[in-house]
Amino acid sequence: MDTDGAHGKEQSREQGRERSGEQDRDDAELMYQSVERQAELVRTGKTTSRALVEAALRRIARVDPALGAFRVVLAEQALAEADARDAEGADGPLHGVPIAVKDELDVAGQVTTFGGAANQTPVTGDSEAVRRLRAAGAVVIGKTTMPEFGQWPFTESVAHGHTRNPWDTTRTPGGSSGGSAAAVAAGLVGAALGGDGGGSIRIPAACCGLFGLKPQRGRVSTAPNAHLWYALGTVGPLTRTVRDTALLYDVLAGTTPTDRWSARPATTAWVRALETQPGRLRIGYSAKPAVPGVRPHPVHVEAMLETVRALRELGHDVREVNPRYPDATAPFAAQFCGGVRAEAAAVERPDLLERRTRSTLALARLVPESAVERGIRAGERLAVRADRMFTTMDLLLTPVIAERPRPVGALDGAGLLTALARSRPMVAYTALWNVTGHPAASVPAGLGPDGLPLAVQLVGRRDDEVTVLRVAAQLETVRPWSQRRPEPPAR
């Protein structure tokens, strides 16, 4: 027996494992850097766009099989795009940085599945948001999972399976932008685009320990579509830092003639606005949900109260309030039905829609387009009523979700009514602000006893994302969260 040869092979394998482990640690360290830092590393020549993309691809190959965050990974295209970025030289704020995109946004050459199987033909052009990312130098590395048409706060679908939370793979990452949130939280990419029609940026941000801001309605273009669920939906990023979110919105902000809604333009770049402190603000707080009949989990209430203490130490005037929330059920339901109906009408194979979606469409047929338009007008009236809250306070602080992230499989075997009932605690604090259009953000607030993230919601006046960002940045300074990392299982 050649013992020397056997020993040499074992030693070689051990060295290979050590090198692989070192590579994994190096990749994780690189991908957990902020987007701003990644772009700086490329700009200063300390790394290349290709090196960033290769690190992301290795991370995805190693970690994503346990998560299911990506519907498709664009390895060849992303590497070619990275090489082009390296050849042309850095000149954009996102130059060379790999970013993922939720599968309701068009990426040229790819199918826009909306989380289902009913579309099968690749689109020919990028959505406006993706075009702006590329124009700023970003590299699109893949498309992330979502429930069909983004209907649910759980990222589960018949076509693409369950997406899992990197903090605990037995739990949901939330939804509908759950694939984007899982990808960022697990350090597969530094940022990912999502969409928010009832909380779909804020809910997964809360479940996965990220910062997620739903901007003012009309802040970011939905082109080539005129709207995203009519007045409810907005496009935006999920990131690990407040500053990265500001940076990405500086890139994404702006609309086109195609867009039905357009927000009042910002007076200064949001990254620059973060350099100014907000001053002493009046901040109201309440654990009262905007949806009747929902009770918040005690750990979410305690996270809010801990945040109250932090805000007071920062010098703000923070007082408990009892908001008189307007009932947003009817205007939300009308636009939800109309939005799903409009998206379903555009698919190639309606026979391949999920059973639950077909139930939604049966309900939507009872809601004529005139009722959707009435819902939009009713939402505008509710926005005026909600504005009155902000005559006595500058921001409102609440929980983001009422319950802890559910075990994966929340939609398994669930019909429409069961899925709606299971969704209520997840949207009880978020959906109102889609109806009214106010900016609102999910801000990390530590970890619960179950090891899953906690979060609070900051809601601002209309067109006042800057105040939300400034206060969130203050909280990030006194209790930094961006380097808190989950340890998802790897292949």
C-alpha positions in Angstrom: 0.0 0.0 0.0 1.4 3.4 -1.0 0.9 5.2 2.3 3.0 8.2 1.2 0.8 8.6 -1.9 -2.4 8.3 0.2 -1.1 10.8 2.7 -0.2 13.2 -0.1 -3.7 13.0 -1.6 -5.3 13.6 1.7 -3.0 16.5 2.4 -3.9 17.9 -1.0 -7.6 17.6 -0.4 -7.2 19.3 3.0 -5.3 22.2 1.4 -8.0 22.4 -1.3 -10.7 22.7 1.5 -8.6 25.4 3.2 -8.3 27.3 0.0 -12.0 26.9 -0.7 -12.8 28.1 2.8 -10.6 31.1 2.4 -12.2 31.9 -1.0 -15.7 31.6 0.6 -14.6 34.0 3.4 -13.1 36.5 0.9 -16.2 36.4 -1.3 -18.5 36.9 1.7 -16.4 39.8 3.0 -16.5 41.5 -0.5 -20.2 40.9 -1.1 -21.2 42.2 2.4 -19.6 45.5 1.7 -22.0 48.3 1.0 -22.9 49.1 -2.6 -21.2 52.4 -2.2 -18.0 50.7 -1.0 -18.1 48.1 -3.8 -18.3 50.9 -6.4 -15.4 52.8 -4.7 -13.2 49.6 -4.8 -13.8 49.4 -8.5 -13.3 53.1 -9.1 -10.0 53.1 -7.2 -8.7 50.0 -8.9 -8.6 47.9 -5.7 -10.9 45.4 -7.4 -12.6 45.0 -10.8 -16.2 44.6 -11.8 -15.4 41.1 -13.0 -14.0 40.2 -9.6 -17.1 41.5 -7.9 -19.4 39.5 -10.3 -17.3 36.4 -9.9 -17.5 36.6 -6.1 -21.3 37.1 -6.3 -21.7 34.1 -8.7 -19.6 31.9 -6.3 -21.7 33.1 -3.4 -24.9 32.4 -5.3 -23.8 28.9 -6.4 -22.8 28.1 -2.8 -25.7 29.6 -0.8 -28.7 30.0 -3.0 -29.6 26.3 -3.4 -30.7 26.5 0.3 -32.6 29.8 -0.2 -34.2 29.9 -3.6 -33.7 33.7 -3.9 -32.9 33.7 -7.6 -35.4 32.7 -10.3 -32.6 32.9 -12.9 -28.9 33.8 -12.7 -27.4 35.6 -15.7 -23.8 34.4 -15.3 -22.5 34.7 -18.8 -24.3 38.0 -19.5 -23.2 39.5 -16.2 -19.5 38.5 -16.7 -19.6 40.1 -20.2 -21.2 43.2 -18.8 -18.6 43.4 -16.1 -15.8 43.1 -18.6 -17.4 45.9 -20.6 -17.5 48.0 -17.4 -13.8 47.3 -16.7 -12.9 48.2 -20.3 -14.8 51.5 -20.4 -13.6 52.9 -17.1 -15.6 54.0 -14.0 -17.9 57.0 -14.3 -21.2 56.0 -12.7 -22.1 55.8 -9.0 -22.8 52.1 -9.3 -20.0 51.3 -11.7 -19.3 47.6 -11.8 -21.6 46.6 -9.0 -23.7 43.5 -9.4 -27.4 44.1 -8.5 -30.4 41.7 -8.7 -33.8 42.6 -10.0 -37.3 41.3 -8.9 -39.0 39.3 -11.6 -41.8 41.8 -12.2 -39.3 44.2 -13.8 -38.2 43.7 -17.4 -34.6 42.7 -18.1 -33.8 42.6 -21.8 -33.5 39.0 -23.1 -35.3 37.5 -20.1 -38.8 36.3 -19.4 -40.7 38.5 -17.0 -42.5 35.8 -15.1 -44.3 37.8 -12.4 -43.6 34.8 -10.2 -45.5 32.3 -12.3 -45.4 30.2 -15.5 -47.8 32.0 -17.7 -45.2 34.1 -19.6 -42.6 32.3 -21.6 -41.2 34.7 -24.2 -38.2 37.0 -23.3 -38.8 40.7 -23.4 -36.7 42.8 -25.8 -35.9 45.8 -23.6 -35.2 46.8 -20.0 -37.8 48.5 -17.8 -36.9 52.1 -17.1 -35.7 51.3 -13.6 -33.3 48.7 -14.9 -32.2 51.0 -17.7 -31.3 53.6 -15.0 -29.3 51.0 -13.1 -27.2 50.1 -16.1 -26.8 53.8 -17.0 -25.3 54.3 -13.5 -22.8 51.4 -14.2 -24.6 48.5 -12.4 -24.3 44.9 -13.7 -27.6 43.0 -13.6 -26.7 39.6 -12.2 -30.1 37.9 -12.1 -33.8 38.0 -11.4 -35.3 37.2 -8.0 -38.3 35.2 -6.9 -41.7 36.5 -6.0 -45.2 35.1 -5.5 -47.4 35.2 -8.6 -48.1 38.9 -9.4 -46.8 39.8 -6.0 -50.1 39.1 -4.4 -48.8 37.7 -1.1 -46.4 38.7 1.7 -44.8 35.2 1.4 -42.5 34.4 -1.5 -43.9 31.1 -2.6 -45.2 30.0 -5.9 -46.2 26.8 -7.7 -43.8 27.5 -10.6 -40.7 28.5 -8.5 -41.2 26.9 -5.1 -40.5 28.4 -1.7 -38.0 31.1 -1.0 -36.4 30.9 2.5 -35.1 33.3 5.1 -31.3 33.4 5.4 -31.7 33.8 9.2 -33.7 30.6 9.5 -34.4 28.6 6.4 -37.5 27.1 8.0 -39.1 30.6 7.9 -40.4 32.9 5.2 -38.4 35.9 4.1 -41.7 37.8 3.6 -42.9 39.0 0.3 -43.5 39.8 -2.3 -39.9 41.0 -2.8 -38.7 38.1 -0.7 -36.2 36.8 -3.3 -34.6 40.2 -3.4 -34.5 40.5 0.4 -33.0 37.0 0.8 -30.3 37.7 -1.8 -29.2 40.9 0.0 -29.4 39.5 3.5 -27.3 36.4 2.6 -24.6 38.5 1.0 -25.3 37.3 -2.6 -25.5 40.9 -3.8 -25.2 44.3 -2.2 -28.6 45.5 -3.3 -31.7 44.3 -5.2 -34.7 45.9 -6.7 -38.1 45.1 -5.4 -41.6 46.6 -5.6 -44.1 47.6 -2.9 -47.8 47.5 -3.5 -48.9 46.7 0.1 -45.7 46.4 2.0 -43.7 44.3 -0.4 -40.4 46.1 0.2 -40.9 46.8 3.9 -42.2 43.4 4.9 -39.3 41.4 3.5 -36.8 44.0 4.8 -38.3 43.5 8.2 -38.1 39.7 8.0 -34.5 39.7 6.7 -32.9 42.6 8.7 -32.6 45.1 5.9 -33.4 48.7 5.3 -36.3 49.1 2.9 -37.9 52.4 2.0 -41.2 52.6 0.0 -40.9 56.0 -1.6 -43.6 58.5 -2.4 -45.9 57.3 -5.1 -44.5 58.3 -8.5 -40.9 58.7 -7.3 -39.6 55.9 -9.5 -40.8 55.0 -13.0 -42.8 51.9 -13.6 -42.3 52.2 -17.4 -42.9 50.5 -19.8 -46.1 50.1 -17.6 -48.1 53.1 -16.7 -48.5 51.9 -13.1 -47.9 49.1 -10.7 -51.2 48.1 -9.3 -52.6 51.5 -10.1 -51.9 54.0 -7.3 -50.6 51.3 -4.8 -47.3 50.2 -6.2 -43.8 51.6 -6.3 -40.4 50.3 -7.3 -37.4 50.5 -5.0 -34.3 48.8 -3.6 -33.6 46.6 -0.6 -30.2 47.3 0.9 -28.2 46.8 4.1 -27.5 50.5 4.7 -29.6 53.7 4.7 -26.9 55.4 2.6 -27.0 52.7 -0.1 -30.8 53.2 -0.3 -30.3 56.9 -0.8 -27.6 56.3 -3.4 -29.9 54.0 -5.4 -32.9 56.3 -5.2 -30.7 59.1 -6.5 -30.1 56.8 -9.5 -33.7 55.6 -9.9 -35.7 58.7 -9.2 -37.6 60.2 -12.1 -40.5 59.3 -14.3 -41.4 59.2 -18.0 -44.4 60.3 -20.1 -45.6 56.7 -19.8 -46.0 56.9 -16.0 -49.4 57.8 -14.7 -48.0 59.3 -11.4 -45.1 61.6 -10.8 -43.8 62.8 -7.4 -42.6 66.3 -6.7 -38.9 66.3 -7.6 -36.4 66.2 -4.7 -34.5 69.5 -4.2 -31.2 67.8 -3.5 -29.6 64.5 -3.9 -30.6 62.1 -1.1 -27.0 61.0 -0.4 -26.1 64.7 0.1 -29.2 65.3 2.2 -27.9 62.7 4.7 -25.0 65.0 5.5 -27.5 67.3 7.3 -28.9 66.3 10.7 -32.7 66.4 10.9 -32.8 68.5 14.1 -35.2 67.9 17.0 -38.3 66.3 15.5 -41.8 65.5 16.9 -42.2 61.7 16.5 -45.4 59.9 17.4 -45.4 56.2 18.1 -48.2 53.7 18.2 -48.5 49.9 18.2 -52.1 50.2 16.9 -52.5 48.4 13.6 -54.2 50.2 10.7 -56.2 46.9 10.1 -58.8 46.2 12.8 -58.7 42.8 14.5 -55.0 42.3 14.4 -52.8 42.1 17.5 -49.1 42.7 17.3 -46.6 40.2 18.7 -45.1 41.5 22.0 -41.5 41.4 20.6 -42.6 43.9 17.9 -44.1 46.2 20.4 -40.9 46.0 22.6 -38.7 46.7 19.5 -40.8 49.8 18.9 -40.4 50.9 22.5 -36.7 50.3 22.4 -36.6 52.6 19.4 -38.6 55.2 21.2 -35.9 55.2 23.9 -33.1 55.5 21.2 -34.9 58.4 19.5 -35.3 60.3 22.8 -31.6 59.8 23.5 -31.0 61.3 20.1 -32.9 64.4 21.2 -36.3 64.0 19.5 -39.6 64.7 21.1 -41.2 61.3 21.1 -44.8 60.8 22.3 -47.3 58.0 22.2 -50.3 58.8 19.9 -53.6 57.2 19.0 -53.8 57.5 15.3 -57.3 57.6 13.8 -56.5 55.5 10.8 -58.9 55.8 7.9 -60.4 52.6 6.6 -58.4 51.8 3.5 -60.0 48.3 2.8 -62.2 49.3 -0.1 -59.7 51.4 -2.1 -57.0 48.9 -1.5 -59.1 45.9 -2.6 -60.3 47.7 -5.7 -56.8 48.5 -6.9 -55.5 45.1 -5.8 -58.1 43.4 -8.0 -57.6 45.8 -10.9 -53.8 45.5 -10.7 -53.8 41.7 -10.7 -56.4 41.6 -13.5 -54.3 44.0 -15.6 -51.1 41.9 -15.2 -52.9 38.6 -15.8 -54.5 40.0 -19.0 -51.1 40.5 -20.5 -49.7 37.0 -20.0 -49.3 34.5 -22.8 -50.7 31.4 -21.1 -53.5 32.3 -18.8 -54.3 28.6 -18.5 -51.0 28.2 -16.5 -52.0 30.7 -13.8 -52.1 29.4 -10.3 -55.5 28.3 -8.8 -55.4 31.1 -6.2 -54.7 33.6 -8.9 -57.7 32.4 -10.9 -59.8 32.9 -7.8 -58.5 36.4 -7.5 -59.5 37.0 -11.1 -62.9 35.6 -10.5 -63.3 38.2 -7.7 -61.7 40.9 -9.9 -64.4 40.4 -12.6 -66.9 41.7 -10.0 -64.9 45.0 -9.8 -65.3 47.0 -12.9 -62.7 49.5 -14.1 -64.9 52.3 -12.9 -64.7 50.9 -9.4 -60.9 50.8 -9.6 -60.9 54.5 -10.5 -63.3 55.3 -7.6 -60.9 53.4 -5.4 -58.0 55.6 -6.6 -60.0 58.8 -5.9 -61.1 57.4 -2.5 -57.4 56.8 -1.7 -56.6 60.4 -2.5 -59.2 61.5 0.0 -57.8 59.2 2.6 -54.3 60.7 1.9 -55.7 64.1 2.9 -57.1 62.7 6.1 -53.8 61.0 6.8 -52.0 64.2 6.3 -53.7 65.6 9.3 -51.7 63.2 11.5 -48.6 65.0 10.4 -49.8 68.5 11.5 -48.8 67.5 15.1 -45.9 65.2 14.3 -43.1 65.0 11.8 -42.9 61.2 11.7 -44.9 58.2 12.8 -43.2 55.2 14.4 -45.0 51.8 14.3 -44.1 48.1 14.0 -43.7 46.8 10.4 -45.4 43.5 10.8 -47.7 42.2 13.5 -46.4 38.6 13.7 -43.1 36.8 13.5 -42.1 35.4 10.1 -44.2 32.3 9.5 -42.8 28.9 8.7 -42.2 28.3 5.0 -45.3 26.9 3.3 -47.8 29.5 4.4 -49.5 29.3 1.1 -49.4 25.5 0.7 -52.9 24.2 0.0 -54.4 27.6 0.8 -57.2 29.0 -1.2 -57.8 32.7 -1.8 -59.6 33.3 1.5 -57.1 31.4 3.6 -54.2 33.2 1.9 -55.9 36.6 2.5 -56.4 35.7 6.2 -52.8 34.6 6.7 -51.6 37.8 5.0 -53.5 40.3 7.3 -51.0 40.3 10.1 -48.2 41.0 7.6 -49.8 44.0 6.0 -51.6 45.5 9.0 -49.1 48.4 9.4 -48.0 48.8 5.8 -50.8 48.7 3.2 -52.5 51.9 4.3 -49.4 53.9 3.2 -49.7 52.4 -0.3 -53.2 53.7 -0.5 -52.3 57.2 0.6 -48.9 57.2 -1.2 -46.9 58.4 1.9 -43.2 57.4 2.1 -42.5 54.7 4.7 -39.5 52.6 5.7 -38.6 49.4 7.5 -35.7 50.1 9.8 -33.8 47.2 11.5 -34.2 47.0 15.3 -32.1 44.0 16.4 -32.9 40.3 16.7 -35.7 38.7 18.6 -35.4 35.8 21.0 -36.0 33.4 18.1 -32.9 34.7 16.3 -35.0 36.4 13.5 -34.7 40.2 12.8 -36.9 42.8 14.4 -37.8 46.1 12.7 -39.8 49.3 13.1 -41.6 51.4 10.5 -41.0 55.2 10.0 -43.7 57.0 8.1 -43.3 60.5 6.8 -45.2 63.3 5.2 -46.0 63.1 1.5 -42.9 63.8 -0.6 -40.7 63.9 2.5 -38.5 60.8 2.1 -35.5 62.8 3.3 -36.7 63.1 6.9 -37.4 59.4 7.0 -33.9 58.7 5.7 -32.2 61.1 8.1 -33.8 59.7 11.2 -33.2 56.1 10.0 -29.5 57.0 9.5 -29.4 58.4 13.0 -30.7 55.0 14.3 -28.2 53.2 12.2 -25.4 55.2 13.8 -26.4 54.5 17.4 -27.2 50.8 16.8 -25.3 49.7 13.6 -26.9 46.7 11.9 -25.2 46.4 8.5 -22.5 44.0 9.6 -24.9 41.7 11.4 -24.9 38.6 9.2 -27.0 35.4 9.0 -25.3 32.1 8.4 -27.5 30.3 5.9 -26.5 26.7 5.1 -24.2 26.3 2.0 -23.8 23.6 -0.5 
